[in-house]
Amino acid sequence: MGDARVGSDERARTGRRAVASAVAARGLLGVLGGVLLLTACTGDGPAQRDPQAATPTAAATRSSGSSGSSATTDDGADDADAPCTVTYSVGNAWPDGFGARVEVTNDGPSREDWVLAWEFDAGQEITESWEAQVEQDGARVTAAAPTWAPTLAPGARASFGFNASWSGENPDPTRFTLDGDPCTVVVVSGEYVDDDTTDDTADDTTDDTADDTTDDTGGGAGEAVGGLYVGDGTQALTAWAAATGTDKELLAAIAHTPQATWLGSWTDAAGARDQAARVTGAAADAGSTAVLVVYAVPGRDCGLHSAGGVAAGEYVRWVETVADGVEGHPIVVLEPDALAQLGDCDGQGDRVGYLAAAARALDAAGARVYLDAGHSGWHPAAETARRIERVGTEHLAGFALNTSNYQTTADERAYGEQVAGLLDGLGFVVDTSRNGNGSNGEWCNPRGRALGDPPRLVDDGTALDALLWVKAPGESDGACNGGPAAGRWWQEMALELARNARP
């Protein structure tokens, strides 16, 4: 994602924003997708990589599927004869799609460059996946070992998540093979609620969910902390749900803290609109404020880790469609790095015009729009103010600083007041998600960092409107310093950030 300059001679780009494929489902405690759990041994401890998981009690409605957990082999063999076991579970479903988790356990000899295969018999189509090389050809789906972990040792487990489309029916696949060998298949249907679910089952699910998602560290999913909405679709929450012991305690500090939902060009406009509606609607129902990030500008990230964006001719309409989903008055951080990178690379088109149009559409929908403006180590305050003025402030609630970066809160507040003073007191917000130890001059997965100040709305007579966790702590900045791709969950880093945080 964008540059974050630390000093006049060094380009130190901002930490990369999360590609948030999981969404907060209004009225449901569940997530889209599955948790990647890959261990080199047979233990039950948490894995190093644990991207996007369905919580064990996620609720959703499906048109068909098993009514209870079952274990069957695809060729009728005894369970003990199968060299592998596959657990298939749906974490969440919506009118035209669903997210699922697949976990495979190798019950035989070590396997190199393994491939898991199954078929969708009702026309389901994979739309995105995490931490396995998932491909589909007609009904047949294959999931190959990720390049960073090609070996599946005896007794080891690997799991991955995916989202898929469906129409009419969505029966669970019951035939899986690992390198051509049939596996025992366990369909875990307790992770969703069918239309005919009894009251007792619904009660049990609700109670378990409430017990498992609250913690002294912060709030449970769907609650408000510091006036901000705690969503239920974060990778941190699903990693916390899968963790045990000290790791679980550390991850709670992230999982139960309000953080932003990112909307970007990895989703079409209608999907991003629906995601915005789910999150902002749930926040409005809870009497709290949701935080969204719009991240789809043409020429995004100047070709770096988070390159992409909507085509120039489609951008304004894309944002207008997303704005149609806004409920209440959420905070929207508009296009991280876009203003600070203005003119730094080709392919930006009329970036000033795009940002102005996006701010206008979101403001008209009721959002409080904060145009991302880099951070204190990037441009002088006067230059940042000049750039904001080029876009115009009529439809802005303010500007955003330190998105996905590590500058201290004190530095950003001082810088923000300077910029605000040049813009007639325009408000600003600061991303404090990972700035507890300040910056060491690196932008991509620097080590030794810490969680920063808890997010909260601010009303103290200054231009500061809020401290936010815009970047989701624990999600990688990119494939650098040992991290996975941008936006992927990196448990090692999440634990480090939490461990280093001030009490």
Secondary structure, DSSP 8 states (H G I E B T S, - for coil): ------STT----------------TT----SS------SSS--S--S-------TT-----SS--SS-EEEETTS--GGG-SEEEEEEEEEEETTEEEEEEEEEE-SS-EES-EEEEE-SS--EEEEEESSEEEEETTEEEEE--TT--EE-TT-EEEEEEEEE--S-------EEETTEE-EEEE-GGGS--TT--HHHHHHHHHHHHHHT--TTS--TT-EETTEE--S--HHHHHHHH--HHHHHHHHHHHTS---EEEETTS-HHHHHHHHHHHHHHHHHTTSB-EEEEE--TTBGGGSTT-B---TTTHHHHHHHHHTT--S--EEEE-TTTTTTTTSSS---SHHHHHHHHHHHHHHTT-EEEEE---TTTS-HHHHHHHHHHH-STT-SEEEE-TT----HHHHHHHHHHHHHTTTT-EEEEE-TTBTT---S--SS-SS-B--S--EE--SSSSEEEEE--S-TTB-SSS-TT--STT-B-HHHHHHHHHHS--
